[in-house]
């Protein structure tokens, strides 16, 4: 087994650690490594009990150009924590898939102004990309 494969496995295991800060760090490090094997565990981390971990997982998924992340990121636009909704909107902005438009349109009326702003930016960017294709 390669050293990098062991490292990915270790970080994925750390997503299950009892300490939320360790889980958050693991999500952030998985984003830095950028290995596609991290996508499914990061999607699972979007359901973590701690909002720090959900936010880190959403931001990490944004860096992967992987369609598996699209629906889970749309789903977290309804999270109770504004920073998680923001991370989901930012992730959808970076992914830029037109299938995110419906979910993003709903967040244009979010109670948090930052979530509304990022959602609006994401919608504009996705519409630009669709016109270019």
C-alpha positions as CSV (number, residue, x, y, z in Angstrom):
1,X,0.0,0.0,0.0
2,X,1.4,3.4,-1.0
3,X,2.2,6.0,1.6
4,X,-0.3,8.4,0.1
5,X,-3.0,5.8,0.2
6,X,-2.3,5.2,3.9
7,X,-2.5,9.0,4.5
8,X,-5.9,9.2,2.8
9,X,-7.1,6.3,4.8
10,X,-5.9,7.9,8.0
11,X,-7.6,11.2,7.3
12,X,-10.9,9.4,6.3
13,X,-10.7,7.5,9.6
14,X,-10.2,10.8,11.5
15,X,-13.5,12.0,10.1
16,X,-15.0,9.6,12.6
17,X,-12.9,10.8,15.6
18,X,-14.8,11.8,18.8
19,X,-13.2,15.3,18.8
20,X,-15.0,17.7,16.4
21,X,-11.8,19.7,15.9
22,X,-10.0,16.6,14.7
23,X,-12.8,15.8,12.3
24,X,-12.8,19.4,11.0
25,X,-9.0,19.3,10.4
26,X,-9.3,15.9,8.6
27,X,-11.9,17.4,6.2
28,X,-9.7,20.4,5.5
29,X,-6.6,18.2,5.0
30,X,-8.6,15.9,2.6
31,X,-9.3,19.0,0.5
32,X,-5.6,19.9,0.4
33,X,-4.7,16.4,-0.7
34,X,-7.4,16.5,-3.4
35,X,-7.7,12.7,-3.8
36,X,-11.1,11.8,-5.3
37,X,-11.4,8.9,-2.8
38,X,-12.2,11.5,-0.2
39,X,-15.4,12.6,-1.9
40,X,-17.7,10.0,-0.4
41,X,-16.4,10.3,3.1
42,X,-16.7,14.1,2.9
43,X,-20.3,13.8,1.7
44,X,-21.0,11.6,4.7
45,X,-19.4,14.3,6.9
46,X,-22.0,16.8,5.7
47,X,-24.3,15.0,8.2
48,X,-22.0,15.4,11.2
49,X,-23.5,16.6,14.4
50,X,-21.0,19.5,14.6
51,X,-21.5,22.5,12.3
52,X,-17.7,23.1,12.1
53,X,-17.3,19.7,10.5
54,X,-20.2,20.2,8.1
55,X,-18.8,23.5,7.1
56,X,-15.3,22.2,6.5
57,X,-16.7,19.2,4.5
58,X,-18.8,21.5,2.3
59,X,-15.8,23.7,1.6
60,X,-13.6,20.7,0.9
61,X,-16.2,19.2,-1.5
62,X,-16.2,22.6,-3.4
63,X,-12.6,21.9,-4.4
64,X,-13.4,18.6,-6.1
65,X,-14.9,18.7,-9.6
66,X,-17.1,15.8,-8.8
67,X,-20.8,15.5,-9.6
68,X,-21.4,13.3,-6.6
69,X,-21.0,16.4,-4.4
70,X,-23.7,18.4,-6.2
71,X,-26.9,17.1,-4.5
72,X,-25.4,16.9,-1.0
73,X,-24.3,20.5,-1.3
74,X,-27.7,21.5,-2.5
75,X,-29.2,19.7,0.5
76,X,-27.1,21.6,3.0
77,X,-28.5,24.9,1.8
78,X,-31.2,24.1,4.3
79,X,-28.8,23.6,7.3
80,X,-29.7,25.3,10.6
81,X,-26.3,27.0,10.7
82,X,-25.7,30.0,8.4
83,X,-22.0,29.2,8.0
84,X,-22.9,25.8,6.6
85,X,-25.4,27.2,4.2
86,X,-22.8,29.7,3.1
87,X,-20.2,26.9,2.6
88,X,-22.8,25.0,0.5
89,X,-23.6,28.1,-1.6
90,X,-19.9,28.8,-2.1
91,X,-19.3,25.1,-3.1
92,X,-22.1,25.3,-5.6
93,X,-20.6,28.6,-7.0
94,X,-17.3,26.8,-7.5
95,X,-18.8,23.7,-9.1
96,X,-21.0,25.9,-11.3
97,X,-23.5,23.2,-12.3
98,X,-26.9,24.5,-13.6
99,X,-28.7,21.8,-11.6
100,X,-27.9,23.8,-8.5
101,X,-30.0,26.8,-9.6
102,X,-33.3,25.8,-8.0
103,X,-31.7,25.2,-4.6
104,X,-29.7,28.4,-4.8
105,X,-32.8,30.4,-5.8
106,X,-34.4,29.4,-2.5
107,X,-31.5,30.8,-0.5
108,X,-31.9,34.2,-2.1
109,X,-34.4,34.8,0.7
110,X,-32.2,33.4,3.5
111,X,-32.2,35.3,6.7
112,X,-28.4,35.7,6.6
113,X,-27.2,38.4,4.2
114,X,-23.9,36.6,3.4
115,X,-25.7,33.5,2.4
116,X,-28.0,35.6,0.1
117,X,-25.0,37.4,-1.4
118,X,-23.0,34.2,-2.2
119,X,-26.1,32.5,-3.5
120,X,-26.7,35.4,-5.8
121,X,-23.1,35.4,-7.0
122,X,-23.4,31.6,-7.6
123,X,-26.6,32.0,-9.7
124,X,-25.0,34.7,-11.8
125,X,-21.8,32.7,-12.4
126,X,-23.7,29.5,-13.3
127,X,-25.9,31.4,-15.7
128,X,-22.8,32.9,-17.4
129,X,-21.3,29.4,-17.7
130,X,-24.5,28.0,-19.2
131,X,-24.5,30.7,-21.8
132,X,-20.9,30.0,-22.7
133,X,-21.5,26.3,-23.3
